[in-house]
Amino acid sequence: MQTWIIVGIGGFIGAVLRYFTSGWLQGSVGTFPVGTLGVNVIGSFFIGVVMYLSEYGGVFDMETRIFLTLGMLGAFTTMSTFSYESFRLLEQEAFGLFALNLLATITLTLLAVWAGKVGAGYLVEAAL
């Protein structure tokens, strides 16, 4: 199958999942963009799982990895939304929330990738 079709189908699914997941996580929370933070952490965890299972476990073929990472997770995570929401917090002079959003997003998404890697390592070991 053409790579652009694989990415497009994955992107459609990821965007729809992001819409629902972000909305559900945000719920009635106030100004802090917990929905965006949540999908970025979840997406980072799963990209860690998929990439490490692909690279070290041989679990996913190239097309599946492209579908999951570039398509689904690329559309699921929200760096542009994160940037916009962070800038809006600055404009609103919500400096504490701005700093919290930056620190939480960077720290938690890096930890999520690490957790995905560790989880994938356990899966690979269990399969051997």
Salt bridges, closest charged atoms under 4 A:
GLU91 OE1 - ARG88 NH1 2.64
